[in-house]
Amino acid sequence: MEALAVLKEAEKNLEFFNNNFNDFEMKYPNKFVAVSGANLVAVGETPEAVFQNIDEKKIDHSKVLVEFIPIAGSTLVL
């Protein structure tokens, strides 16, 4: 995949994620979510579970954004 196309796909996924974060926060607290093509494509307890689901759906990893959804109002310390 061309680099510019990868960047555009990533931007599209990030915009979808940001626009839907509040919904994700309510539905999937303390879980990992995967977004691809401006769609939610997987949810799981661990990144491994999410990537297994992505692999089963034969989705290219370069087209996926995976993020952790914290419990509403919590603070993550990295």
Secondary structure, DSSP 8 states (H G I E B T S, - for coil): --HHHHHHHHHHHHHHHHHTHHHHHHHSTTEEEEEETTEEEEEESSHHHHHHHHHHTT--GGG-EEEEE--TT-----
